[in-house]
Amino acid sequence: MTKTFPILLSFCIASLAAAPVFADDYTAVSNTAMSVTGDISMDDFSIDFQNGESLAFSDLVADHFLVDGRRVPASVYRVAEPADPVLENGNQLCGNGDVSYVATWGDGAGMTAVAVFAGSRAPKSSDQMCASYSYQD
């Protein structure tokens, strides 16, 4: 084994660790999603809307959530800087105050639901949302 092999191996490992994380793209399918958010991209760090606006997440606060009284696997994120951005057609994401939490869960085969929440406490259920949107994966 040559002396350059450990250096090359270290370089390869370091480049893999720094590989970028790509967001998942979702196509708006509900009337509210088509008229407010448009298509979105989302990962564990932010949600990006069709018009270029985005919300960054500070952390994941829950991995389950109550939807219509049923506990489902979900991701509930705290928004780093709460806001109610103006999106498609001049519509706001929530319209009821700054969005402080975003929840997402599988909503049937090939479908994803995204709900937004205003308030200082992490939501426990979909009953507390100010708006919800449906997307095709």
LUMMI-156835 format. One record per residue: residue number from 1; x, y, z negated of N, C-alpha, C in turn; residue in one letter. Coordinates in Angstrom, 2 decimals. Layout:
residues N
- nr, n_x, n_y, n_z, ca_x, ca_y, ca_z, c_x, c_y, c_z, rest
- NUM, X, Y, Z, X, Y, Z, X, Y, Z, A
...
This chain:
residues 137
- nr, n_x, n_y, n_z, ca_x, ca_y, ca_z, c_x, c_y, c_z, rest
- 1, 0.86, -1.18, 0.00, 0.00, 0.00, 0.00, 0.90, 1.24, 0.00, M
- 2, 0.59, 2.18, 0.81, 1.41, 3.39, 0.92, 0.99, 4.39, -0.14, T
- 3, 1.82, 5.41, -0.34, 1.52, 6.45, -1.31, 0.35, 7.32, -0.87, K
- 4, 0.08, 7.38, 0.41, -1.01, 8.23, 0.90, -2.38, 7.59, 0.68, T
- 5, -2.43, 6.27, 0.50, -3.73, 5.62, 0.32, -4.49, 6.15, -0.89, F
- 6, -3.88, 6.26, -2.09, -4.63, 6.80, -3.24, -5.10, 8.24, -3.01, P
- 7, -4.30, 9.02, -2.32, -4.68, 10.40, -2.03, -5.87, 10.42, -1.08, I
- 8, -5.81, 9.60, -0.05, -6.90, 9.52, 0.92, -8.17, 9.01, 0.25, L
- 9, -8.04, 8.00, -0.60, -9.20, 7.46, -1.32, -9.81, 8.53, -2.23, L
- 10, -8.99, 9.28, -2.94, -9.49, 10.36, -3.80, -10.22, 11.41, -2.99, S
- 11, -9.69, 11.76, -1.82, -10.33, 12.74, -0.96, -11.69, 12.25, -0.49, F
- 12, -11.77, 10.98, -0.10, -13.05, 10.41, 0.37, -14.09, 10.41, -0.74, C
- 13, -13.70, 10.02, -1.94, -14.62, 9.99, -3.07, -15.09, 11.40, -3.40, I
- 14, -14.19, 12.36, -3.41, -14.55, 13.75, -3.70, -15.50, 14.30, -2.65, A
- 15, -15.29, 13.95, -1.38, -16.18, 14.47, -0.34, -17.57, 13.86, -0.43, S
- 16, -17.68, 12.63, -0.88, -18.99, 12.01, -1.08, -19.72, 12.66, -2.24, L
- 17, -19.02, 12.99, -3.29, -19.63, 13.62, -4.46, -20.17, 15.00, -4.12, A
- 18, -19.56, 15.66, -3.17, -19.97, 17.02, -2.80, -20.95, 17.02, -1.62, A
- 19, -21.44, 15.86, -1.24, -22.35, 15.79, -0.10, -23.62, 16.58, -0.40, A
- 20, -24.13, 17.31, 0.58, -25.32, 18.12, 0.35, -26.56, 17.25, 0.15, P
- 21, -27.49, 17.77, -0.64, -28.77, 17.12, -0.84, -29.76, 17.82, 0.09, V
- 22, -30.44, 17.04, 0.90, -31.38, 17.61, 1.86, -32.79, 17.54, 1.30, F
- 23, -33.56, 18.58, 1.54, -34.94, 18.65, 1.08, -35.82, 17.77, 1.96, A
- 24, -36.94, 17.33, 1.39, -37.94, 16.60, 2.16, -38.88, 17.61, 2.80, D
- 25, -39.25, 17.36, 4.04, -40.17, 18.23, 4.76, -41.58, 17.66, 4.70, D
- 26, -42.55, 18.54, 4.50, -43.95, 18.14, 4.39, -44.79, 19.00, 5.33, Y
- 27, -45.75, 18.37, 6.00, -46.63, 19.06, 6.93, -47.95, 19.38, 6.24, T
- 28, -48.35, 20.64, 6.27, -49.61, 21.07, 5.65, -50.79, 20.38, 6.32, A
- 29, -51.69, 19.78, 5.51, -52.87, 19.13, 6.08, -54.18, 19.65, 5.49, V
- 30, -54.16, 20.11, 4.24, -55.41, 20.65, 3.69, -55.60, 22.07, 4.21, S
- 31, -56.84, 22.52, 4.23, -57.12, 23.89, 4.69, -56.35, 24.91, 3.87, N
- 32, -56.26, 24.69, 2.54, -55.53, 25.65, 1.71, -54.04, 25.65, 2.05, T
- 33, -53.47, 24.49, 2.27, -52.05, 24.42, 2.61, -51.78, 25.08, 3.96, A
- 34, -52.64, 24.82, 4.94, -52.43, 25.42, 6.26, -52.58, 26.93, 6.22, M
- 35, -53.50, 27.46, 5.40, -53.73, 28.90, 5.40, -52.88, 29.66, 4.39, S
- 36, -52.29, 28.98, 3.41, -51.51, 29.68, 2.39, -50.02, 29.39, 2.50, V
- 37, -49.62, 28.13, 2.42, -48.19, 27.80, 2.36, -47.58, 27.48, 3.72, T
- 38, -48.40, 26.95, 4.63, -47.83, 26.38, 5.84, -47.04, 25.14, 5.47, G
- 39, -46.22, 24.65, 6.36, -45.38, 23.50, 6.07, -44.35, 23.90, 5.02, D
- 40, -43.90, 22.92, 4.23, -42.93, 23.20, 3.17, -41.76, 22.24, 3.22, I
- 41, -40.68, 22.63, 2.56, -39.54, 21.75, 2.27, -39.36, 21.79, 0.77, S
- 42, -39.08, 20.63, 0.18, -38.99, 20.59, -1.29, -37.97, 19.53, -1.70, M
- 43, -37.22, 19.85, -2.75, -36.33, 18.90, -3.38, -36.38, 19.16, -4.89, D
- 44, -35.44, 18.61, -5.64, -35.45, 18.79, -7.10, -34.99, 20.16, -7.55, D
- 45, -34.66, 21.03, -6.61, -34.12, 22.34, -6.95, -35.00, 23.51, -6.53, F
- 46, -35.86, 23.30, -5.52, -36.69, 24.40, -5.03, -37.77, 23.91, -4.08, S
- 47, -38.68, 24.84, -3.80, -39.69, 24.63, -2.76, -39.58, 25.82, -1.81, I
- 48, -39.50, 25.52, -0.52, -39.39, 26.55, 0.51, -40.65, 26.54, 1.36, D
- 49, -41.21, 27.72, 1.59, -42.45, 27.86, 2.33, -42.17, 28.25, 3.78, F
- 50, -43.16, 28.04, 4.63, -43.00, 28.25, 6.07, -42.55, 29.67, 6.42, Q
- 51, -42.98, 30.68, 5.65, -42.62, 32.06, 6.00, -41.25, 32.48, 5.45, N
- 52, -40.51, 31.54, 4.84, -39.17, 31.83, 4.34, -39.09, 32.13, 2.86, G
- 53, -40.23, 32.34, 2.21, -40.22, 32.55, 0.75, -39.89, 31.23, 0.06, E
- 54, -39.42, 31.31, -1.18, -39.11, 30.09, -1.93, -39.23, 30.34, -3.43, S
- 55, -39.33, 29.24, -4.16, -39.28, 29.27, -5.62, -38.22, 28.27, -6.05, L
- 56, -37.28, 28.71, -6.88, -36.25, 27.83, -7.41, -36.73, 27.23, -8.72, A
- 57, -36.35, 25.98, -8.96, -36.71, 25.30, -10.20, -35.53, 25.33, -11.17, F
- 58, -35.84, 25.50, -12.47, -34.77, 25.47, -13.46, -34.57, 24.06, -14.02, S
- 59, -35.65, 23.28, -14.14, -35.50, 21.91, -14.60, -36.78, 21.10, -14.40, D
- 60, -36.62, 19.79, -14.47, -37.72, 18.84, -14.41, -38.21, 18.66, -15.84, L
- 61, -39.50, 18.93, -16.10, -40.00, 18.87, -17.48, -40.86, 17.64, -17.75, V
- 62, -41.32, 16.94, -16.71, -42.11, 15.72, -16.90, -42.05, 14.86, -15.65, A
- 63, -42.19, 13.54, -15.86, -42.19, 12.62, -14.72, -43.52, 11.87, -14.59, D
- 64, -44.50, 12.26, -15.38, -45.87, 11.75, -15.27, -46.83, 12.91, -15.51, H
- 65, -48.07, 12.73, -15.07, -49.00, 13.84, -15.06, -50.41, 13.26, -14.99, F
- 66, -51.40, 13.95, -15.57, -52.78, 13.50, -15.48, -53.47, 14.17, -14.29, L
- 67, -53.97, 13.35, -13.37, -54.71, 13.84, -12.21, -56.10, 13.24, -12.29, V
- 68, -57.11, 14.11, -12.45, -58.50, 13.65, -12.59, -58.62, 12.59, -13.68, D
- 69, -57.91, 12.81, -14.80, -57.98, 11.92, -15.95, -57.15, 10.65, -15.83, G
- 70, -56.40, 10.50, -14.75, -55.59, 9.31, -14.52, -54.11, 9.68, -14.59, R
- 71, -53.30, 8.93, -15.36, -51.87, 9.19, -15.48, -51.16, 8.65, -14.24, R
- 72, -50.42, 9.53, -13.55, -49.72, 9.14, -12.32, -48.25, 9.55, -12.40, V
- 73, -47.37, 8.83, -11.69, -45.99, 9.28, -11.58, -45.98, 10.62, -10.84, P
- 74, -45.23, 11.56, -11.35, -45.20, 12.90, -10.76, -43.90, 13.59, -11.14, A
- 75, -43.65, 14.70, -10.52, -42.53, 15.57, -10.91, -43.13, 16.92, -11.27, S
- 76, -42.87, 17.36, -12.48, -43.34, 18.67, -12.94, -42.10, 19.52, -13.19, V
- 77, -41.99, 20.61, -12.43, -40.82, 21.48, -12.50, -41.16, 22.82, -13.12, Y
- 78, -40.22, 23.34, -13.91, -40.32, 24.72, -14.41, -39.70, 25.62, -13.35, R
- 79, -40.38, 26.70, -13.03, -39.87, 27.66, -12.04, -38.86, 28.57, -12.74, V
- 80, -37.70, 28.73, -12.14, -36.62, 29.51, -12.76, -37.02, 30.96, -12.98, A
- 81, -37.62, 31.59, -11.98, -38.08, 32.97, -12.09, -39.53, 33.02, -11.62, E
- 82, -40.48, 32.90, -12.56, -41.90, 32.87, -12.16, -42.27, 34.03, -11.23, P
- 83, -43.08, 33.68, -10.22, -43.51, 34.66, -9.23, -44.75, 34.12, -8.53, A
- 84, -45.45, 34.99, -7.84, -46.60, 34.61, -7.03, -46.37, 35.16, -5.63, D
- 85, -45.51, 34.48, -4.86, -45.10, 35.04, -3.57, -46.26, 35.18, -2.58, P
- 86, -46.14, 36.19, -1.74, -47.09, 36.37, -0.65, -46.62, 35.46, 0.48, V
- 87, -47.53, 34.61, 0.96, -47.18, 33.61, 1.95, -47.94, 33.83, 3.25, L
- 88, -48.41, 32.79, 3.89, -49.10, 32.90, 5.17, -50.35, 33.77, 5.06, E
- 89, -50.61, 34.53, 6.10, -51.83, 35.35, 6.20, -52.02, 36.31, 5.02, N
- 90, -50.93, 36.68, 4.35, -51.02, 37.59, 3.21, -51.56, 36.95, 1.94, G
- 91, -51.74, 35.62, 1.95, -52.24, 34.91, 0.77, -51.13, 34.68, -0.25, N
- 92, -51.51, 34.66, -1.51, -50.56, 34.36, -2.57, -50.66, 32.90, -2.96, Q
- 93, -49.57, 32.37, -3.49, -49.49, 30.97, -3.86, -50.51, 30.60, -4.93, L
- 94, -50.63, 31.44, -5.95, -51.56, 31.18, -7.04, -52.73, 32.17, -7.02, C
- 95, -52.42, 33.45, -6.92, -53.47, 34.46, -6.94, -54.03, 34.73, -8.31, G
- 96, -53.48, 34.06, -9.31, -53.97, 34.18, -10.69, -52.84, 34.46, -11.67, N
- 97, -51.76, 35.02, -11.19, -50.59, 35.26, -12.03, -49.37, 34.57, -11.44, G
- 98, -48.24, 34.82, -12.04, -46.99, 34.24, -11.55, -46.96, 32.73, -11.76, D
- 99, -46.49, 32.01, -10.76, -46.36, 30.56, -10.85, -45.15, 30.25, -11.73, V
- 100, -45.40, 29.50, -12.80, -44.33, 29.15, -13.73, -44.00, 27.66, -13.71, S
- 101, -44.91, 26.84, -13.15, -44.67, 25.40, -13.01, -45.23, 24.91, -11.68, Y
- 102, -44.56, 23.90, -11.13, -45.01, 23.24, -9.91, -45.00, 21.74, -10.17, V
- 103, -46.10, 21.08, -9.84, -46.19, 19.62, -9.98, -46.42, 19.00, -8.62, A
- 104, -45.85, 17.83, -8.41, -46.05, 17.11, -7.16, -46.19, 15.63, -7.43, T
- 105, -47.07, 14.97, -6.66, -47.29, 13.54, -6.84, -47.81, 12.94, -5.53, W
- 106, -47.67, 11.62, -5.40, -48.20, 10.91, -4.25, -49.72, 10.91, -4.32, G
- 107, -50.36, 11.24, -3.20, -51.82, 11.36, -3.19, -52.41, 10.50, -2.07, D
- 108, -52.03, 9.22, -2.07, -52.47, 8.31, -1.03, -51.35, 8.00, -0.08, G
- 109, -51.61, 7.08, 0.84, -50.59, 6.64, 1.78, -50.09, 7.79, 2.64, A
- 110, -48.80, 8.10, 2.51, -48.19, 9.14, 3.33, -48.60, 10.55, 2.99, G
- 111, -49.22, 10.75, 1.83, -49.70, 12.08, 1.44, -49.05, 12.50, 0.12, M
- 112, -48.82, 13.80, -0.01, -48.25, 14.38, -1.23, -49.10, 15.58, -1.63, T
- 113, -49.41, 15.66, -2.92, -50.13, 16.81, -3.47, -49.14, 17.69, -4.22, A
- 114, -49.33, 18.99, -4.11, -48.54, 19.97, -4.85, -49.52, 20.89, -5.55, V
- 115, -49.35, 21.05, -6.86, -50.20, 21.96, -7.63, -49.31, 23.00, -8.29, A
- 116, -49.84, 24.21, -8.43, -49.09, 25.30, -9.05, -49.85, 25.79, -10.28, V
- 117, -49.08, 26.28, -11.25, -49.62, 26.65, -12.55, -49.04, 27.98, -13.02, F
- 118, -49.89, 28.79, -13.62, -49.44, 30.02, -14.28, -49.55, 29.75, -15.78, A
- 119, -48.69, 30.34, -16.55, -48.73, 30.14, -18.00, -47.37, 29.78, -18.55, G
- 120, -47.24, 29.87, -19.86, -45.94, 29.66, -20.48, -45.70, 28.21, -20.90, S
- 121, -46.75, 27.40, -20.99, -46.59, 26.00, -21.41, -46.64, 25.06, -20.22, R
- 122, -45.84, 24.02, -20.29, -45.83, 23.02, -19.22, -47.20, 22.36, -19.12, A
- 123, -47.74, 22.24, -17.93, -49.06, 21.64, -17.76, -49.02, 20.14, -18.05, P
- 124, -50.13, 19.65, -18.57, -50.26, 18.22, -18.84, -51.17, 17.54, -17.83, K
- 125, -52.03, 18.35, -17.15, -52.98, 17.76, -16.22, -53.31, 18.72, -15.08, S
- 126, -53.92, 18.15, -14.04, -54.32, 18.94, -12.89, -55.45, 19.91, -13.24, S
- 127, -56.12, 19.70, -14.36, -57.20, 20.60, -14.78, -56.72, 22.03, -15.01, D
- 128, -55.43, 22.21, -15.26, -54.88, 23.51, -15.59, -54.34, 24.28, -14.38, Q
- 129, -54.42, 23.72, -13.18, -53.80, 24.34, -12.01, -54.56, 25.57, -11.54, M
- 130, -53.82, 26.47, -10.91, -54.47, 27.62, -10.29, -54.68, 27.39, -8.80, C
- 131, -53.98, 26.41, -8.21, -54.19, 26.05, -6.82, -53.52, 24.70, -6.55, A
- 132, -54.04, 24.00, -5.54, -53.41, 22.75, -5.11, -53.40, 22.69, -3.58, S
- 133, -52.43, 21.94, -3.07, -52.19, 21.86, -1.64, -51.87, 20.41, -1.27, Y
- 134, -52.30, 19.98, -0.09, -52.04, 18.61, 0.37, -51.18, 18.63, 1.62, S
- 135, -50.23, 17.68, 1.66, -49.27, 17.58, 2.75, -49.10, 16.14, 3.20, Y
- 136, -48.74, 16.00, 4.45, -48.35, 14.70, 4.98, -46.85, 14.59, 4.83, Q
- 137, -46.41, 13.41, 4.35, -44.98, 13.19, 4.15, -44.23, 13.17, 5.46, D
